[in-house]
Amino acid sequence: MLHDDAFGVGEALNESAYGQGLVARGKHFLFFGPRSGLNPSLQAQERFLQRKKLLSPWPFFSDATGVDLPDWQKKYTNIVSLF
């Protein structure tokens, strides 16, 4: 939006970084089916998808060659108490 849209900001939304305009991208997911009688319901399916997309695990790996398990266990504390 290169011109003010008159919705309260009072300025054009022309953000840029490194000399180029920023682009916002998104995804839409549509659920089809009857409002009742589904198991799980459409609302439950929506929550499941939200959890899958927003809270998916992030696996991280590193090179562990040359690391002995007994040495690692001596060097790092593996017990955590949160209380």
Secondary structure, 3 states (H helix, E strand, C coil): CCCCCCCCCCCCCCCEECCEECCCCCCCCCCCCCCCCCCCCHHHHHHHHHHHHHCCCCCCCCCCCCCCHHHHHHHCCCCCCCC
